[in-house]
Amino acid sequence: MENLYLETENGNVPLQEEIIEKYHLRKGTKSPFTSNRIVGKNGEFFMEPDPEYYEYEELKSEGFHDDGIDQMDHGFEVSTSEMIDIAQGVDS
């Protein structure tokens, strides 16, 4: 596993492997808590292409379209209209 660092005003701070795995941190992203950049050993902030993104784009181009339903972290599936209802505090 590549060593990752949190870029701060006082220099780069090394991240522990447990933290990297727990929060799925990758070089080229931002810290979920401080919004500081996650960089490599030499301060590079380049994100490797995500193969899952390209597989999804290939499926879309073959006629499989997004159904408008998002799956949340806890397994809940919420449609766009349900999200709007929740945000407005109403039940349709």
LUMGU-353265 format. One record per atom (N, C-alpha, C, O): atom name; x, y, z. Coordinates in nm, 2 decimals, always signed. Example, Ala and Ser with C-alpha at 12.3 -4.5 7.8 and 13.67 -1.06 7.14 Angstrom:
<atoms>
+----+--------+--------+--------+
| at |     px |     py |     pz |
+----+--------+--------+--------+
|  N |  +1.32 |  -0.57 |  +0.78 |
| CA |  +1.23 |  -0.45 |  +0.78 |
|  C |  +1.32 |  -0.33 |  +0.78 |
|  O |  +1.42 |  -0.33 |  +0.85 |
|  N |  +1.28 |  -0.22 |  +0.71 |
| CA |  +1.37 |  -0.11 |  +0.71 |
|  C |  +1.29 |  +0.00 |  +0.79 |
|  O |  +1.34 |  +0.11 |  +0.80 |
+----+--------+--------+--------+
</atoms>
This chain:
<atoms>
+----+--------+--------+--------+
| at |     px |     py |     pz |
+----+--------+--------+--------+
|  N |  +0.08 |  -0.12 |  +0.00 |
| CA |  +0.00 |  +0.00 |  +0.00 |
|  C |  +0.09 |  +0.12 |  +0.00 |
|  O |  +0.19 |  +0.13 |  +0.07 |
|  N |  +0.05 |  +0.22 |  -0.08 |
| CA |  +0.12 |  +0.35 |  -0.09 |
|  C |  +0.11 |  +0.43 |  +0.04 |
|  O |  +0.00 |  +0.44 |  +0.10 |
|  N |  +0.22 |  +0.49 |  +0.08 |
| CA |  +0.21 |  +0.58 |  +0.19 |
|  C |  +0.14 |  +0.71 |  +0.15 |
|  O |  +0.17 |  +0.77 |  +0.05 |
|  N |  +0.04 |  +0.75 |  +0.23 |
| CA |  -0.03 |  +0.87 |  +0.20 |
|  C |  -0.01 |  +0.97 |  +0.32 |
|  O |  +0.02 |  +0.94 |  +0.43 |
|  N |  -0.03 |  +1.10 |  +0.28 |
| CA |  +0.00 |  +1.21 |  +0.37 |
|  C |  -0.12 |  +1.31 |  +0.36 |
|  O |  -0.18 |  +1.33 |  +0.26 |
|  N |  -0.14 |  +1.38 |  +0.48 |
| CA |  -0.24 |  +1.48 |  +0.48 |
|  C |  -0.17 |  +1.61 |  +0.47 |
|  O |  -0.08 |  +1.65 |  +0.54 |
|  N |  -0.20 |  +1.69 |  +0.36 |
| CA |  -0.13 |  +1.81 |  +0.33 |
|  C |  -0.19 |  +1.92 |  +0.43 |
|  O |  -0.31 |  +1.95 |  +0.43 |
|  N |  -0.10 |  +1.98 |  +0.51 |
| CA |  -0.13 |  +2.09 |  +0.60 |
|  C |  -0.05 |  +2.21 |  +0.58 |
|  O |  +0.05 |  +2.21 |  +0.50 |
|  N |  -0.08 |  +2.32 |  +0.64 |
| CA |  +0.00 |  +2.44 |  +0.63 |
|  C |  +0.14 |  +2.42 |  +0.69 |
|  O |  +0.24 |  +2.49 |  +0.65 |
|  N |  +0.15 |  +2.33 |  +0.78 |
| CA |  +0.28 |  +2.31 |  +0.85 |
|  C |  +0.36 |  +2.19 |  +0.79 |
|  O |  +0.45 |  +2.14 |  +0.85 |
|  N |  +0.32 |  +2.14 |  +0.67 |
| CA |  +0.39 |  +2.03 |  +0.61 |
|  C |  +0.29 |  +1.91 |  +0.60 |
|  O |  +0.18 |  +1.91 |  +0.66 |
|  N |  +0.34 |  +1.81 |  +0.54 |
| CA |  +0.26 |  +1.68 |  +0.52 |
|  C |  +0.27 |  +1.60 |  +0.64 |
|  O |  +0.38 |  +1.57 |  +0.70 |
|  N |  +0.16 |  +1.54 |  +0.68 |
| CA |  +0.15 |  +1.46 |  +0.80 |
|  C |  +0.12 |  +1.32 |  +0.75 |
|  O |  +0.02 |  +1.30 |  +0.68 |
|  N |  +0.20 |  +1.22 |  +0.79 |
| CA |  +0.18 |  +1.08 |  +0.75 |
|  C |  +0.05 |  +1.02 |  +0.81 |
|  O |  +0.02 |  +1.05 |  +0.92 |
|  N |  -0.03 |  +0.95 |  +0.73 |
| CA |  -0.15 |  +0.89 |  +0.77 |
|  C |  -0.13 |  +0.74 |  +0.81 |
|  O |  -0.05 |  +0.67 |  +0.74 |
|  N |  -0.19 |  +0.69 |  +0.91 |
| CA |  -0.17 |  +0.55 |  +0.95 |
|  C |  -0.25 |  +0.46 |  +0.86 |
|  O |  -0.35 |  +0.50 |  +0.80 |
|  N |  -0.20 |  +0.34 |  +0.84 |
| CA |  -0.26 |  +0.25 |  +0.74 |
|  C |  -0.40 |  +0.22 |  +0.78 |
|  O |  -0.49 |  +0.20 |  +0.70 |
|  N |  -0.43 |  +0.21 |  +0.92 |
| CA |  -0.56 |  +0.18 |  +0.96 |
|  C |  -0.66 |  +0.29 |  +0.92 |
|  O |  -0.78 |  +0.26 |  +0.89 |
|  N |  -0.62 |  +0.41 |  +0.93 |
| CA |  -0.71 |  +0.53 |  +0.90 |
|  C |  -0.73 |  +0.52 |  +0.75 |
|  O |  -0.84 |  +0.55 |  +0.70 |
|  N |  -0.63 |  +0.50 |  +0.67 |
| CA |  -0.64 |  +0.49 |  +0.52 |
|  C |  -0.75 |  +0.39 |  +0.48 |
|  O |  -0.83 |  +0.41 |  +0.40 |
|  N |  -0.74 |  +0.27 |  +0.54 |
| CA |  -0.83 |  +0.16 |  +0.51 |
|  C |  -0.97 |  +0.19 |  +0.56 |
|  O |  -1.07 |  +0.17 |  +0.49 |
|  N |  -0.98 |  +0.24 |  +0.68 |
| CA |  -1.11 |  +0.27 |  +0.75 |
|  C |  -1.20 |  +0.37 |  +0.67 |
|  O |  -1.32 |  +0.35 |  +0.65 |
|  N |  -1.13 |  +0.47 |  +0.62 |
| CA |  -1.20 |  +0.58 |  +0.55 |
|  C |  -1.18 |  +0.57 |  +0.40 |
|  O |  -1.23 |  +0.66 |  +0.32 |
|  N |  -1.12 |  +0.47 |  +0.35 |
| CA |  -1.10 |  +0.44 |  +0.20 |
|  C |  -1.04 |  +0.57 |  +0.14 |
|  O |  -1.08 |  +0.62 |  +0.03 |
|  N |  -0.93 |  +0.62 |  +0.20 |
| CA |  -0.86 |  +0.73 |  +0.15 |
|  C |  -0.77 |  +0.70 |  +0.03 |
|  O |  -0.71 |  +0.59 |  +0.03 |
|  N |  -0.77 |  +0.79 |  -0.06 |
| CA |  -0.69 |  +0.77 |  -0.19 |
|  C |  -0.62 |  +0.90 |  -0.22 |
|  O |  -0.67 |  +1.01 |  -0.19 |
|  N |  -0.50 |  +0.89 |  -0.28 |
| CA |  -0.43 |  +1.01 |  -0.32 |
|  C |  -0.51 |  +1.08 |  -0.43 |
|  O |  -0.57 |  +1.01 |  -0.52 |
|  N |  -0.52 |  +1.21 |  -0.41 |
| CA |  -0.60 |  +1.29 |  -0.51 |
|  C |  -0.74 |  +1.32 |  -0.46 |
|  O |  -0.82 |  +1.38 |  -0.53 |
|  N |  -0.77 |  +1.28 |  -0.33 |
| CA |  -0.90 |  +1.31 |  -0.27 |
|  C |  -0.88 |  +1.41 |  -0.16 |
|  O |  -0.76 |  +1.45 |  -0.13 |
|  N |  -0.98 |  +1.44 |  -0.09 |
| CA |  -0.97 |  +1.53 |  +0.03 |
|  C |  -1.01 |  +1.46 |  +0.15 |
|  O |  -1.09 |  +1.37 |  +0.15 |
|  N |  -0.96 |  +1.50 |  +0.26 |
| CA |  -0.99 |  +1.44 |  +0.39 |
|  C |  -1.14 |  +1.47 |  +0.43 |
|  O |  -1.19 |  +1.58 |  +0.41 |
|  N |  -1.21 |  +1.37 |  +0.47 |
| CA |  -1.35 |  +1.38 |  +0.50 |
|  C |  -1.38 |  +1.48 |  +0.62 |
|  O |  -1.49 |  +1.53 |  +0.63 |
|  N |  -1.28 |  +1.50 |  +0.71 |
| CA |  -1.30 |  +1.58 |  +0.82 |
|  C |  -1.25 |  +1.72 |  +0.81 |
|  O |  -1.31 |  +1.82 |  +0.86 |
|  N |  -1.13 |  +1.74 |  +0.75 |
| CA |  -1.07 |  +1.87 |  +0.74 |
|  C |  -1.07 |  +1.93 |  +0.60 |
|  O |  -1.04 |  +2.05 |  +0.59 |
|  N |  -1.10 |  +1.85 |  +0.50 |
| CA |  -1.10 |  +1.89 |  +0.36 |
|  C |  -0.96 |  +1.93 |  +0.31 |
|  O |  -0.95 |  +1.99 |  +0.21 |
|  N |  -0.86 |  +1.88 |  +0.39 |
| CA |  -0.72 |  +1.89 |  +0.34 |
|  C |  -0.70 |  +1.79 |  +0.23 |
|  O |  -0.76 |  +1.68 |  +0.23 |
|  N |  -0.60 |  +1.81 |  +0.14 |
| CA |  -0.57 |  +1.72 |  +0.04 |
|  C |  -0.50 |  +1.60 |  +0.09 |
|  O |  -0.41 |  +1.61 |  +0.18 |
|  N |  -0.53 |  +1.48 |  +0.03 |
| CA |  -0.45 |  +1.36 |  +0.06 |
|  C |  -0.35 |  +1.35 |  -0.06 |
|  O |  -0.39 |  +1.34 |  -0.17 |
|  N |  -0.22 |  +1.35 |  -0.02 |
| CA |  -0.12 |  +1.35 |  -0.12 |
|  C |  -0.02 |  +1.23 |  -0.10 |
|  O |  -0.03 |  +1.16 |  +0.00 |
|  N |  +0.06 |  +1.21 |  -0.20 |
| CA |  +0.16 |  +1.10 |  -0.20 |
|  C |  +0.29 |  +1.15 |  -0.13 |
|  O |  +0.29 |  +1.26 |  -0.07 |
|  N |  +0.39 |  +1.06 |  -0.13 |
| CA |  +0.51 |  +1.09 |  -0.06 |
|  C |  +0.58 |  +1.22 |  -0.10 |
|  O |  +0.63 |  +1.29 |  -0.01 |
|  N |  +0.57 |  +1.25 |  -0.23 |
| CA |  +0.64 |  +1.37 |  -0.28 |
|  C |  +0.54 |  +1.49 |  -0.29 |
|  O |  +0.57 |  +1.59 |  -0.36 |
|  N |  +0.42 |  +1.48 |  -0.23 |
| CA |  +0.33 |  +1.59 |  -0.24 |
|  C |  +0.24 |  +1.58 |  -0.36 |
|  O |  +0.17 |  +1.68 |  -0.39 |
|  N |  +0.25 |  +1.48 |  -0.44 |
| CA |  +0.17 |  +1.47 |  -0.57 |
|  C |  +0.02 |  +1.45 |  -0.53 |
|  O |  -0.01 |  +1.37 |  -0.44 |
|  N |  -0.07 |  +1.52 |  -0.60 |
| CA |  -0.21 |  +1.51 |  -0.58 |
|  C |  -0.28 |  +1.47 |  -0.71 |
|  O |  -0.37 |  +1.54 |  -0.76 |
|  N |  -0.24 |  +1.36 |  -0.76 |
| CA |  -0.30 |  +1.30 |  -0.88 |
|  C |  -0.38 |  +1.18 |  -0.85 |
|  O |  -0.32 |  +1.08 |  -0.78 |
|  N |  -0.50 |  +1.17 |  -0.89 |
| CA |  -0.59 |  +1.06 |  -0.86 |
|  C |  -0.58 |  +0.96 |  -0.98 |
|  O |  -0.59 |  +1.00 |  -1.09 |
|  N |  -0.56 |  +0.83 |  -0.94 |
| CA |  -0.56 |  +0.73 |  -1.05 |
|  C |  -0.70 |  +0.71 |  -1.10 |
|  O |  -0.80 |  +0.73 |  -1.02 |
|  N |  -0.72 |  +0.68 |  -1.23 |
| CA |  -0.85 |  +0.66 |  -1.28 |
|  C |  -0.92 |  +0.55 |  -1.21 |
|  O |  -0.86 |  +0.45 |  -1.18 |
|  N |  -1.05 |  +0.57 |  -1.18 |
| CA |  -1.13 |  +0.47 |  -1.11 |
|  C |  -1.19 |  +0.37 |  -1.21 |
|  O |  -1.27 |  +0.41 |  -1.29 |
|  N |  -1.15 |  +0.24 |  -1.21 |
| CA |  -1.20 |  +0.15 |  -1.31 |
|  C |  -1.35 |  +0.13 |  -1.29 |
|  O |  -1.42 |  +0.10 |  -1.40 |
|  N |  -1.41 |  +0.14 |  -1.17 |
| CA |  -1.55 |  +0.12 |  -1.16 |
|  C |  -1.63 |  +0.23 |  -1.23 |
|  O |  -1.74 |  +0.21 |  -1.29 |
|  N |  -1.57 |  +0.35 |  -1.24 |
| CA |  -1.64 |  +0.46 |  -1.31 |
|  C |  -1.65 |  +0.43 |  -1.46 |
|  O |  -1.75 |  +0.45 |  -1.52 |
|  N |  -1.54 |  +0.38 |  -1.51 |
| CA |  -1.53 |  +0.35 |  -1.65 |
|  C |  -1.63 |  +0.24 |  -1.69 |
|  O |  -1.69 |  +0.24 |  -1.80 |
|  N |  -1.64 |  +0.14 |  -1.60 |
| CA |  -1.73 |  +0.03 |  -1.62 |
|  C |  -1.87 |  +0.08 |  -1.63 |
|  O |  -1.95 |  +0.04 |  -1.71 |
|  N |  -1.91 |  +0.17 |  -1.54 |
| CA |  -2.04 |  +0.23 |  -1.53 |
|  C |  -2.07 |  +0.31 |  -1.66 |
|  O |  -2.18 |  +0.30 |  -1.72 |
|  N |  -1.97 |  +0.39 |  -1.70 |
| CA |  -1.99 |  +0.47 |  -1.82 |
|  C |  -2.01 |  +0.38 |  -1.95 |
|  O |  -2.09 |  +0.41 |  -2.03 |
|  N |  -1.94 |  +0.26 |  -1.95 |
| CA |  -1.95 |  +0.17 |  -2.06 |
|  C |  -2.10 |  +0.11 |  -2.06 |
|  O |  -2.16 |  +0.10 |  -2.16 |
|  N |  -2.15 |  +0.08 |  -1.94 |
| CA |  -2.28 |  +0.03 |  -1.93 |
|  C |  -2.39 |  +0.13 |  -1.97 |
|  O |  -2.48 |  +0.10 |  -2.04 |
|  N |  -2.37 |  +0.26 |  -1.94 |
| CA |  -2.46 |  +0.36 |  -1.98 |
|  C |  -2.46 |  +0.37 |  -2.13 |
|  O |  -2.57 |  +0.39 |  -2.19 |
|  N |  -2.34 |  +0.37 |  -2.19 |
| CA |  -2.34 |  +0.38 |  -2.33 |
|  C |  -2.40 |  +0.27 |  -2.41 |
|  O |  -2.43 |  +0.28 |  -2.53 |
|  N |  -2.41 |  +0.15 |  -2.34 |
| CA |  -2.48 |  +0.04 |  -2.40 |
|  C |  -2.63 |  +0.03 |  -2.38 |
|  O |  -2.69 |  -0.06 |  -2.42 |
|  N |  -2.68 |  +0.14 |  -2.32 |
| CA |  -2.83 |  +0.15 |  -2.31 |
|  C |  -2.88 |  +0.13 |  -2.17 |
|  O |  -3.00 |  +0.14 |  -2.15 |
|  N |  -2.79 |  +0.10 |  -2.07 |
| CA |  -2.84 |  +0.08 |  -1.93 |
|  C |  -2.83 |  +0.22 |  -1.87 |
|  O |  -2.72 |  +0.28 |  -1.85 |
|  N |  -2.94 |  +0.28 |  -1.83 |
| CA |  -2.94 |  +0.41 |  -1.77 |
|  C |  -2.97 |  +0.40 |  -1.62 |
|  O |  -3.03 |  +0.31 |  -1.57 |
|  N |  -2.92 |  +0.51 |  -1.56 |
| CA |  -2.95 |  +0.52 |  -1.41 |
|  C |  -3.09 |  +0.53 |  -1.39 |
|  O |  -3.17 |  +0.60 |  -1.46 |
|  N |  -3.14 |  +0.46 |  -1.29 |
| CA |  -3.29 |  +0.46 |  -1.26 |
|  C |  -3.33 |  +0.56 |  -1.16 |
|  O |  -3.45 |  +0.57 |  -1.13 |
|  N |  -3.24 |  +0.65 |  -1.12 |
| CA |  -3.27 |  +0.76 |  -1.03 |
|  C |  -3.29 |  +0.72 |  -0.88 |
|  O |  -3.34 |  +0.80 |  -0.80 |
|  N |  -3.24 |  +0.60 |  -0.85 |
| CA |  -3.25 |  +0.56 |  -0.71 |
|  C |  -3.11 |  +0.54 |  -0.66 |
|  O |  -3.02 |  +0.47 |  -0.72 |
|  N |  -3.08 |  +0.61 |  -0.55 |
| CA |  -2.95 |  +0.61 |  -0.48 |
|  C |  -2.95 |  +0.51 |  -0.37 |
|  O |  -3.05 |  +0.50 |  -0.30 |
|  N |  -2.84 |  +0.43 |  -0.35 |
| CA |  -2.83 |  +0.34 |  -0.24 |
|  C |  -2.74 |  +0.41 |  -0.14 |
|  O |  -2.63 |  +0.44 |  -0.17 |
|  N |  -2.79 |  +0.43 |  -0.02 |
| CA |  -2.72 |  +0.49 |  +0.09 |
|  C |  -2.62 |  +0.39 |  +0.15 |
|  O |  -2.62 |  +0.27 |  +0.12 |
|  N |  -2.54 |  +0.45 |  +0.24 |
| CA |  -2.43 |  +0.36 |  +0.30 |
|  C |  -2.49 |  +0.25 |  +0.38 |
|  O |  -2.43 |  +0.14 |  +0.39 |
|  N |  -2.61 |  +0.27 |  +0.44 |
| CA |  -2.67 |  +0.16 |  +0.53 |
|  C |  -2.76 |  +0.07 |  +0.45 |
|  O |  -2.84 |  +0.00 |  +0.51 |
|  N |  -2.76 |  +0.08 |  +0.32 |
| CA |  -2.84 |  -0.01 |  +0.24 |
|  C |  -2.98 |  +0.04 |  +0.20 |
|  O |  -3.05 |  -0.02 |  +0.13 |
|  N |  -3.01 |  +0.16 |  +0.25 |
| CA |  -3.14 |  +0.22 |  +0.21 |
|  C |  -3.14 |  +0.27 |  +0.07 |
|  O |  -3.04 |  +0.32 |  +0.02 |
|  N |  -3.25 |  +0.25 |  +0.00 |
| CA |  -3.26 |  +0.30 |  -0.14 |
|  C |  -3.36 |  +0.41 |  -0.14 |
|  O |  -3.47 |  +0.39 |  -0.10 |
|  N |  -3.32 |  +0.53 |  -0.19 |
| CA |  -3.40 |  +0.65 |  -0.18 |
|  C |  -3.41 |  +0.71 |  -0.32 |
|  O |  -3.30 |  +0.73 |  -0.38 |
|  N |  -3.53 |  +0.73 |  -0.37 |
| CA |  -3.54 |  +0.79 |  -0.50 |
|  C |  -3.53 |  +0.95 |  -0.49 |
|  O |  -3.53 |  +1.00 |  -0.38 |
|  N |  -3.51 |  +1.01 |  -0.60 |
| CA |  -3.49 |  +1.16 |  -0.60 |
|  C |  -3.62 |  +1.22 |  -0.54 |
|  O |  -3.60 |  +1.32 |  -0.46 |
|  N |  -3.74 |  +1.18 |  -0.57 |
| CA |  -3.86 |  +1.24 |  -0.52 |
|  C |  -3.86 |  +1.22 |  -0.37 |
|  O |  -3.91 |  +1.31 |  -0.29 |
|  N |  -3.82 |  +1.11 |  -0.32 |
| CA |  -3.82 |  +1.08 |  -0.17 |
|  C |  -3.72 |  +1.17 |  -0.10 |
|  O |  -3.74 |  +1.22 |  +0.01 |
|  N |  -3.60 |  +1.20 |  -0.17 |
| CA |  -3.50 |  +1.29 |  -0.11 |
|  C |  -3.56 |  +1.43 |  -0.10 |
|  O |  -3.54 |  +1.50 |  +0.00 |
|  N |  -3.63 |  +1.47 |  -0.20 |
| CA |  -3.69 |  +1.60 |  -0.20 |
|  C |  -3.80 |  +1.61 |  -0.09 |
|  O |  -3.80 |  +1.71 |  -0.01 |
|  N |  -3.88 |  +1.51 |  -0.07 |
| CA |  -3.98 |  +1.50 |  +0.04 |
|  C |  -3.91 |  +1.51 |  +0.17 |
|  O |  -3.96 |  +1.59 |  +0.26 |
|  N |  -3.81 |  +1.44 |  +0.19 |
| CA |  -3.73 |  +1.44 |  +0.32 |
|  C |  -3.68 |  +1.58 |  +0.35 |
|  O |  -3.69 |  +1.63 |  +0.46 |
|  N |  -3.62 |  +1.64 |  +0.24 |
| CA |  -3.56 |  +1.77 |  +0.26 |
|  C |  -3.66 |  +1.88 |  +0.29 |
|  O |  -3.64 |  +1.97 |  +0.37 |
|  N |  -3.78 |  +1.87 |  +0.24 |
| CA |  -3.89 |  +1.96 |  +0.26 |
|  C |  -3.97 |  +1.93 |  +0.38 |
|  O |  -4.06 |  +2.01 |  +0.43 |
|  N |  -3.95 |  +1.81 |  +0.44 |
| CA |  -4.02 |  +1.77 |  +0.56 |
|  C |  -4.17 |  +1.73 |  +0.53 |
|  O |  -4.26 |  +1.76 |  +0.62 |
|  N |  -4.20 |  +1.68 |  +0.41 |
| CA |  -4.33 |  +1.64 |  +0.38 |
|  C |  -4.33 |  +1.50 |  +0.34 |
|  O |  -4.23 |  +1.43 |  +0.32 |
|  N |  -4.45 |  +1.44 |  +0.33 |
| CA |  -4.47 |  +1.30 |  +0.29 |
|  C |  -4.57 |  +1.29 |  +0.18 |
|  O |  -4.69 |  +1.33 |  +0.20 |
|  N |  -4.53 |  +1.26 |  +0.06 |
| CA |  -4.62 |  +1.26 |  -0.05 |
|  C |  -4.69 |  +1.12 |  -0.06 |
|  O |  -4.78 |  +1.11 |  -0.15 |
+----+--------+--------+--------+
</atoms>
